[in-house]
Amino acid sequence: MAATPMPKRLPEPIINENAKIVLQRRYLRKDTEGTPFENYRELFWRVASSIAAEEKKYADSVYTVSKLAREFYDLMTSYRFLPNSPTLMNAGTDLGQLAACFVLPVEDSIEGIFDSVKHAAMIHKSGGGTGFSFSRLRPKDSVVGSTGGVASGPLSFLRIFNCATEQIKQGGTRRGANMGILRVDHPDIMEFIKAKERDGELNNFNLSVGLTEAFMRAVEKGEDYELVDPKTGLVSGTLNAGEVFGILVQKAWESGDPGMVFLDRVNRDNPTPAQGDMESTNPCGEQPLLPYEACNLGSINLGLVYAAGQNGHDSEIDWDELKRIVHLAVRFLDNVIDASNYPLPQITETVERNRKIGLGVMGWADLLFQLGIPYNSQKAVDLAERVMKFIRDESRAASKQLAKERGPFPAYADSVFGKADLGPYRNATTTTIAPTGTLSIIGGCSSGVEPLFALSFVRNVMDGDRLVETNPHFETALKNANAHSASLMEEVAKKGSIASMEFLPEDVRRVFVTAMDIEPMWHLKMQAAFQKYTDNAVSKTVNLPNEATQEHIREIYWKAYEYGCKGVTVYRDGCKSSQVLCTGDSEEKIKKDDSIVKDRPEVIYGFTHKVETGLGVLYLTVNEMDGKPFEVFATIGKSGRSITAKAEAIGRLVSLALRSGVTVRDIVEQLKGIGGDNPKFMKKHLVQSIPDAIAYVFESRYMQDRPVSAGVTALHRETCPDCGSELVFEEGCHICKSCGFTKCG
């Protein structure tokens, strides 16, 4: 529908510096040259007016379109609520695909499998992420009746999906993200569990094992359980449940993959069981969906519903304001369903039949800071339940109001609500707690229901400048305690945490805890508290220190099951630094001996590789010993002395590393993806900087069989390919706190 004209006196939104970077890179509409042709006010009005325009369809609406458009605009520009990224990007545009989460079926036929590959490509191109269950596929080495051959199994096709994703650029802003799920009783489950034990495998997928309650009972009793061939429905073998669970724990300890989804629990909360079982979730695991179903999401900023105490009263939550926001947000998200152009007719049909929306939260850590409540406390867990119950109850009340104006969702009569006569509701689900990596940067708040990853951090900006950014509530607390100083902020930025700073007031250290300060079980208790009153699921990462043991992860997985979570993701800090190398059934830890710098012989031979960079032509001379690179010389033509000096310095350091026994792979991992101000395309490859060019030469000459992902540090902590800052793992995904880059959308 046509958007409402923008009022002349519409106020300009206040945009923080990080939000400007994110909005300019990802959300402002651009011309063919990549230059934005809308400003921040026009962006938010485009979204608000186009979503409000859907109100024209409903004669019984309590709003006029112009009034609702202004309310939506104020709601977003005050950052009290923000919709998911595809809505901000595409509302009011020709593309018009506004949903973030999709699940596609993978049928047990070549035609069905490649239909799903094609459909996933269409969804990725439109800006969405996809989830798949590969549980319907017959196991590896099964006989294929039509050809007399043998099946290659789910993992072979999962790799095809991964490769296809690699080729699709979502809306010109990000690559597609996927979730791959396999039931624990599938005969190929062990191959699936080990699928990502080598770094770089299936890099476009999050993996989760679909666990059943029968399996968990077998784990508890130490019993075997049955593997079932999905093609025949017959038992094809057994495995010991305890051993499988142990390997699942081991792999999660090594690399964070795979996670867990409790399928029986997910389907107990399926509001429309007559339409089939839910087999998979979206990429970050918070949105279980039926095949060919989508859901649009949005988040309320809880940090902005804090009510400071007055006249001797304690600080609290402004419940009336939270209610107002919830009701407006539910109307917004229901309108998004009508406004969205879905990439497949099957998706349009399923979405319109069930009209699922997912209203969630962000800014939870900010609210706790303001209330003076430690994240790792029972008081915080109790408040989480209270807040989420309020949001669930009010979102359902809002959905009932919409049903009066517009009618219930078409499948209502056959839903659990219709059978129990609980409605009518406009939406089959109303609540989801989704990742808010980029939304929280725009809103200037903490992510989702996560604790802060760091109280202060350094952001690298143009011309090598460093900008120390600090959580405003922490800064205020320090000033109130007369403990604030620039040098302290620098120190906090180095450490991220104040847990060891005993010179600071005890109440400040108690309240301002970060993700790595918090015992893992408090992470899990918080997830369970929000899950209790969430229709769909909760995106949350249980962060662990590097020294955490497999027994810690085992306990987390088991408690997640006992606490009623629908899934769980763990991430051990720097876990990939101890990733195992596997050959057949043998495993050995990576060990690096102290290196000795080798002497250079008098005569050595090599080659010179010419690389076009944005700073000029780089001539990289690589000399070899025994067929391996031994030293490099980097010279760059037509550049100033500063660039020449930098190229020479990088060459010297790489040479020292090579002569000290550092592997080519380690060097490439350090240099690949480092960004620069003048990137340049060369033979279908984007050369981002001089270090990236050196990595390109090394990788193309010595590592053609095993390419590596860009930007991995010495502890295998990935760095942002856009700005070079370190990525953090929270809400089930790697995200950049500086520029908003995310692997999951």
Residue pairs with C-beta under 8 A, 6 or more apart in sequence:
1 50
1 53
1 54
1 56
1 339
2 53
3 45
3 46
3 49
3 50
3 53
3 92
4 49
4 52
4 53
4 65
4 66
4 69
5 49
6 41
6 42
6 45
6 49
7 70
10 41
10 45
10 73
11 41
11 77
12 40
12 41
13 40
13 41
13 44
13 77
14 77
15 23
15 40
16 444
17 467
18 441
18 444
18 459
18 469
18 738
18 739
18 740
19 441
19 442
19 443
19 444
20 40
21 738
21 739
21 740
22 438
22 441
22 442
22 739
22 740
23 40
23 43
23 442
24 36
25 173
25 722
25 739
25 740
26 85
26 89
26 173
26 174
26 438
26 740
27 43
27 85
27 88
27 89
28 36
28 37
28 38
28 39
28 40
28 43
29 36
29 37
29 38
29 43
29 46
29 93
30 36
30 37
31 37
38 46
41 77
43 88
44 73
44 76
44 77
45 69
45 73
46 91
46 92
46 93
47 72
47 76
47 83
47 87
47 88
47 91
47 92
48 69
48 70
48 72
48 73
48 75
48 76
49 69
49 72
49 73
49 92
50 91
50 92
50 339
51 69
51 72
51 87
51 91
51 332
51 335
51 336
51 339
52 63
52 65
52 66
52 68
52 69
52 71
52 72
52 335
53 65
53 69
53 339
54 335
54 338
54 339
55 61
55 63
55 64
55 65
55 68
55 335
56 65
57 338
57 406
58 405
58 406
60 404
60 405
60 406
61 405
61 406
62 405
63 71
63 331
68 331
71 328
72 328
72 332
75 81
75 325
75 328
75 329
75 332
76 82
76 83
78 304
79 301
79 304
79 442
79 443
79 444
79 445
80 300
80 301
80 304
80 305
80 325
81 298
81 299
81 300
81 301
81 325
81 328
81 329
81 332
82 88
82 298
82 299
82 301
82 436
82 439
82 442
82 443
83 91
83 98
83 296
83 297
83 298
83 332
83 333
83 336
84 98
84 99
84 100
84 296
84 297
84 298
84 434
84 439
85 100
85 127
85 438
85 439
85 745
86 97
86 98
86 99
86 100
86 126
86 127
86 128
86 296
86 745
87 98
87 296
87 298
87 336
89 127
89 171
89 173
90 96
90 97
90 98
90 126
90 127
90 171
91 98
91 336
91 339
95 126
95 127
95 171
95 341
96 339
96 340
96 341
97 126
97 127
97 128
97 340
97 341
97 342
97 343
98 296
98 336
98 339
98 340
98 341
99 128
99 294
99 295
99 296
99 336
99 340
99 342
99 351
100 127
100 128
100 129
100 282
100 295
100 296
100 297
100 434
100 745
101 128
101 129
101 131
101 282
101 283
101 287
101 289
101 294
101 295
101 296
101 297
101 358
101 434
102 123
102 128
102 129
102 130
102 131
102 282
102 289
102 293
102 294
102 347
103 130
103 131
103 132
103 278
103 279
103 280
103 281
103 282
103 288
103 289
103 290
103 291
103 292
103 293
103 294
104 116
104 119
104 120
104 123
104 130
104 131
104 132
104 291
104 292
105 112
105 116
105 132
105 133
105 136
105 279
105 291
105 292
106 112
106 113
106 116
106 132
106 133
106 134
106 136
106 137
106 157
107 113
107 115
107 116
107 136
108 136
108 137
108 138
108 230
108 231
113 137
113 157
113 160
116 132
116 161
117 160
117 161
117 164
119 343
119 344
120 130
120 132
120 161
120 164
120 165
120 176
120 178
121 164
121 165
121 168
121 176
122 343
122 344
123 129
123 130
123 176
123 343
123 344
124 130
124 165
124 168
124 170
124 175
124 176
125 168
125 169
125 170
125 171
125 343
126 170
126 171
126 343
127 170
127 171
127 173
127 745
128 170
128 176
128 294
128 343
128 745
129 176
129 177
129 178
129 179
129 282
129 283
129 284
129 744
129 745
130 176
130 177
130 178
130 179
130 282
130 283
131 178
131 179
131 180
131 181
131 280
131 281
131 282
131 283
131 287
131 289
132 161
132 178
132 179
132 180
132 181
132 280
133 181
133 182
133 183
133 210
133 279
133 280
134 154
134 157
134 158
134 180
134 181
134 182
134 186
134 192
135 154
135 181
135 182
135 183
135 186
135 210
135 230
135 279
136 230
137 151
137 153
137 154
137 157
137 230
138 144
138 151
138 153
138 229
138 230
138 231
139 151
139 153
139 154
139 186
139 187
139 188
139 229
139 230
139 236
140 150
140 151
140 152
140 153
140 154
140 155
140 156
140 187
140 188
140 191
141 150
141 151
141 153
142 150
142 151
142 153
142 229
142 231
143 149
143 150
143 151
144 150
144 151
153 188
153 191
154 182
154 186
154 188
154 192
155 188
155 191
155 192
155 195
158 180
158 195
158 202
158 205
159 202
161 178
161 180
161 205
162 178
162 202
162 203
162 204
162 205
165 175
165 176
165 178
165 204
165 205
166 175
166 203
166 204
168 175
168 176
169 175
170 176
170 745
174 741
174 742
174 745
175 204
176 204
177 204
177 206
177 283
177 284
177 733
177 743
177 744
177 745
178 204
178 205
178 206
178 283
179 205
179 206
179 207
179 208
179 280
179 281
179 282
179 283
179 284
179 285
180 202
180 205
180 206
180 207
180 208
181 207
181 208
181 209
181 210
181 261
181 279
181 280
181 281
182 188
182 189
182 192
182 207
182 209
182 210
183 189
183 209
183 210
183 212
183 263
184 209
184 210
184 211
184 212
184 215
184 225
184 244
185 212
185 215
185 225
185 226
185 227
185 228
186 192
186 227
186 228
186 230
187 227
187 228
187 229
187 236
187 237
189 209
189 227
189 239
189 244
190 239
190 244
190 247
192 207
192 209
192 258
193 209
193 244
193 247
193 248
193 251
193 258
194 247
194 251
194 582
195 201
195 202
195 207
195 257
195 258
196 202
196 205
196 207
196 251
196 255
196 257
196 258
197 251
197 254
197 255
197 579
197 580
197 582
198 579
198 582
199 255
199 576
199 579
199 708
199 709
199 712
199 716
200 706
200 707
200 708
200 709
203 709
206 257
206 259
206 283
206 284
206 285
206 732
206 733
206 744
207 257
207 258
207 259
208 258
208 259
208 260
208 261
208 281
208 285
208 567
209 248
209 258
209 259
209 260
209 261
210 261
210 263
210 279
211 260
211 261
211 262
211 263
211 561
212 263
212 264
213 262
213 264
213 265
214 225
215 225
215 241
215 244
216 241
216 561
218 224
218 225
218 241
218 242
219 241
219 242
219 244
219 245
221 241
222 240
222 241
222 242
223 240
223 241
224 238
224 239
224 240
224 241
225 238
225 239
225 240
225 241
226 235
226 237
226 238
227 235
227 236
227 237
227 238
227 239
228 234
228 235
228 236
229 235
229 236
245 554
245 557
246 550
246 554
248 258
248 260
248 557
249 550
249 553
249 554
249 557
250 550
251 257
251 258
252 258
252 259
252 553
252 557
252 570
253 548
253 549
253 550
253 553
253 572
253 575
254 575
254 576
254 578
254 579
254 580
255 575
255 576
255 579
256 569
256 570
256 571
256 572
256 575
256 729
259 285
259 567
259 568
259 569
259 570
259 732
260 557
260 560
260 567
260 568
261 281
261 285
261 288
261 566
261 567
262 560
262 561
262 565
262 566
262 567
263 277
263 278
263 279
265 564
265 565
265 566
266 278
266 281
266 288
266 537
266 566
267 273
267 277
267 278
269 535
269 536
269 566
270 277
270 278
270 288
270 416
271 354
271 415
271 416
271 417
271 428
271 429
271 535
272 290
272 354
272 411
272 414
272 415
272 416
272 428
273 416
274 411
274 414
274 415
275 290
275 350
275 353
275 354
275 411
275 414
276 290
276 291
278 288
278 289
278 290
279 291
280 288
280 289
281 287
281 288
281 289
281 537
281 567
282 289
282 295
283 732
283 733
283 744
283 745
284 434
284 435
284 539
284 731
284 732
284 733
284 744
285 537
285 539
285 567
285 569
285 732
286 358
286 360
286 432
286 433
286 434
286 435
286 536
286 537
286 538
286 539
286 732
287 295
287 297
287 358
287 432
287 434
287 536
287 537
288 536
288 537
288 566
289 295
289 356
290 350
290 354
291 350
292 344
292 346
292 347
292 349
292 350
293 347
293 350
293 351
293 354
293 356
294 342
294 347
294 350
294 351
295 351
295 356
295 357
295 358
295 429
295 432
295 536
296 333
296 336
296 337
296 340
296 357
296 358
297 333
297 357
297 358
297 359
297 360
297 432
297 434
298 329
298 332
298 333
298 357
298 358
298 359
298 360
299 359
299 360
299 361
299 362
299 434
299 436
299 439
299 448
300 322
300 325
300 326
300 329
300 359
300 360
300 361
300 362
300 363
300 391
301 361
301 362
301 363
301 443
301 445
302 317
302 322
302 361
302 362
302 363
302 364
302 366
302 367
302 387
303 362
303 363
303 364
303 366
303 367
303 370
303 445
303 446
304 363
304 445
305 317
305 318
305 321
305 322
305 325
305 367
306 315
306 317
306 318
306 367
306 370
306 371
307 315
307 316
307 317
307 318
307 321
308 315
309 315
309 316
315 370
315 371
315 372
316 371
317 367
317 387
319 390
322 387
322 390
322 391
322 394
323 390
323 394
326 359
326 391
326 394
326 395
326 398
327 394
327 397
327 398
327 401
329 359
329 395
330 357
330 359
330 395
330 398
330 399
330 402
330 427
330 430
331 398
331 402
333 357
333 358
333 359
334 355
334 357
334 399
334 402
334 406
334 426
334 427
336 357
337 351
337 352
337 355
337 357
340 351
342 348
342 351
352 410
353 409
353 410
353 411
354 409
354 410
354 411
354 427
354 428
355 409
355 410
355 426
355 427
355 428
356 427
356 428
356 429
356 536
357 427
357 429
357 430
358 429
358 430
358 431
358 432
358 434
358 535
358 536
359 391
359 395
359 430
359 431
359 432
360 431
360 432
360 433
360 434
360 436
360 448
360 534
361 387
361 388
361 391
361 433
361 448
361 449
361 530
362 436
362 439
362 440
362 443
362 445
362 446
362 447
362 448
363 440
363 443
363 445
363 446
364 384
364 446
364 448
364 449
364 450
365 375
365 446
365 450
365 451
365 452
366 445
366 446
366 471
366 473
368 374
368 375
368 380
368 383
368 511
369 471
369 473
369 474
369 477
369 511
369 512
370 473
371 383
372 507
372 511
373 379
373 380
373 383
373 511
374 380
374 510
374 511
374 513
375 451
375 513
375 518
375 522
375 526
376 513
376 517
376 518
376 519
376 522
377 522
380 526
381 522
381 525
381 526
381 529
382 529
384 449
384 526
384 529
384 530
385 529
385 530
385 532
385 533
388 431
388 529
388 530
388 532
388 533
388 534
389 532
389 533
391 431
391 533
392 430
392 431
392 533
392 534
392 535
395 430
395 431
396 425
396 430
398 430
399 425
399 426
399 427
399 430
400 423
400 424
400 425
400 426
402 426
402 427
403 423
403 424
403 425
403 426
406 426
407 424
407 426
408 418
408 423
408 424
408 425
408 426
409 415
409 425
409 426
409 427
409 428
411 428
412 418
412 423
412 424
412 425
412 428
415 428
416 422
417 423
417 424
417 425
417 428
418 424
429 535
429 536
430 535
431 533
431 534
431 535
431 536
432 534
432 535
432 536
432 537
433 448
433 449
433 530
433 534
433 537
433 538
433 539
433 540
434 448
434 539
434 731
435 447
435 448
435 539
435 730
435 731
435 732
435 733
435 735
435 742
435 744
436 443
436 447
436 448
436 731
437 447
437 730
437 731
437 733
437 735
437 736
437 740
437 742
437 744
438 735
438 740
438 742
440 446
440 447
440 448
441 737
441 740
442 740
446 452
446 471
447 730
447 731
447 735
448 539
448 540
448 730
448 731
449 526
449 527
449 530
449 538
449 540
450 515
450 540
450 541
450 730
450 731
451 513
451 514
451 515
451 517
451 518
451 523
452 471
452 514
452 515
453 496
453 514
453 515
453 516
453 728
453 730
453 737
454 493
454 496
454 497
454 514
454 728
454 737
455 470
455 471
455 474
455 492
455 496
455 497
455 498
455 512
455 514
456 468
456 469
456 470
456 471
456 474
456 489
456 492
456 493
456 496
457 468
457 469
457 493
457 496
457 737
457 738
458 466
458 467
458 468
458 469
458 493
459 466
459 467
459 468
459 469
459 725
459 738
460 466
460 467
460 723
460 724
460 725
460 738
461 467
462 677
468 486
468 489
468 490
468 493
470 489
470 492
470 493
471 512
474 512
475 484
475 489
477 508
477 511
477 512
478 484
478 488
478 504
478 508
481 504
481 505
481 508
483 504
483 505
483 508
491 501
492 498
492 501
496 514
496 516
497 513
497 514
497 516
497 517
498 504
498 508
498 509
498 512
499 509
499 513
499 514
499 517
501 509
502 509
515 523
515 543
515 730
516 543
516 545
516 573
518 543
520 542
520 543
520 544
520 548
520 552
520 556
520 570
521 555
521 556
521 559
523 540
523 541
523 542
523 543
524 542
524 556
524 559
524 560
524 563
524 565
524 568
525 563
526 540
527 538
527 540
527 542
527 560
527 563
527 565
527 568
528 560
528 563
528 564
528 565
530 538
530 540
531 537
531 538
531 563
531 564
531 565
531 566
532 564
537 566
537 567
538 565
538 566
539 731
539 732
539 733
540 569
540 731
540 732
541 569
541 570
541 571
541 729
541 730
541 731
541 732
542 556
542 568
542 569
542 570
542 571
543 571
543 573
543 729
543 730
544 552
544 553
544 570
544 571
544 572
544 573
545 572
545 573
546 572
546 573
546 574
546 575
546 577
546 715
548 572
553 570
553 572
556 568
556 570
557 568
557 570
560 567
560 568
569 732
571 729
574 715
574 716
574 717
575 716
576 712
576 715
576 716
577 590
577 714
577 715
577 716
578 589
578 590
579 590
579 716
580 587
580 588
580 589
580 590
581 587
581 588
581 590
593 661
595 660
595 661
595 662
596 660
596 661
597 656
597 659
597 660
598 630
598 659
598 660
598 661
600 630
600 631
600 659
601 625
604 623
604 624
604 625
604 630
604 631
605 623
605 624
606 621
606 622
606 623
606 624
606 629
606 630
607 621
607 622
608 619
608 620
608 621
608 622
609 619
609 620
609 621
609 622
609 697
609 701
610 617
610 618
610 619
611 617
611 618
611 619
611 620
611 682
611 687
611 693
611 696
611 697
612 618
612 680
612 682
612 687
613 636
613 678
613 680
613 687
613 689
613 690
613 693
614 676
614 677
614 678
614 679
614 680
614 687
615 636
615 639
615 643
615 676
615 678
615 690
616 636
616 637
616 638
616 639
616 643
617 636
617 637
617 638
618 634
618 635
618 636
618 647
618 690
618 693
619 634
619 635
619 636
619 637
620 632
620 633
620 634
620 651
620 693
620 694
620 697
621 632
621 633
621 634
621 635
622 629
622 631
622 632
622 697
622 698
622 701
623 629
623 630
623 631
623 632
624 630
628 664
628 702
629 658
629 664
629 698
629 702
630 655
630 658
630 659
631 655
631 658
631 659
632 651
632 654
632 655
632 658
632 694
633 648
633 651
633 655
634 647
634 648
634 650
634 651
634 690
634 694
635 644
635 647
635 648
636 643
636 644
636 647
636 690
639 647
643 690
646 690
647 690
650 690
650 691
650 694
651 694
654 667
654 671
654 694
657 666
657 667
658 664
658 667
664 698
664 702
664 703
665 703
665 706
665 708
667 695
667 698
668 695
668 698
668 699
668 703
668 708
669 708
669 709
669 712
669 716
670 712
670 713
670 714
671 691
671 692
671 694
671 695
671 698
672 692
672 695
672 696
672 699
672 708
672 709
672 710
672 711
673 688
673 692
673 695
673 709
673 710
673 711
673 719
673 721
674 688
674 689
674 691
674 692
674 695
674 711
674 719
674 724
675 688
675 689
675 692
675 721
675 722
675 723
675 724
676 688
676 689
676 690
676 692
679 686
679 687
679 688
679 689
680 686
680 687
681 687
685 696
687 693
687 696
699 707
699 708
709 718
710 719
710 721
711 718
711 719
711 720
711 721
711 724
711 727
712 718
712 719
713 719
713 726
717 726
717 727
718 726
718 727
718 734
719 725
719 726
719 727
720 726
720 727
720 736
720 738
720 739
720 741
721 741
722 736
722 739
722 741
723 736
723 738
723 739
723 741
725 736
725 737
725 738
725 739
727 734
727 735
727 736
727 741
727 743
728 734
728 735
728 736
728 737
729 735
732 744
733 742
733 743
733 744
734 742
734 743
734 744
735 741
735 742
735 743
735 744
736 742
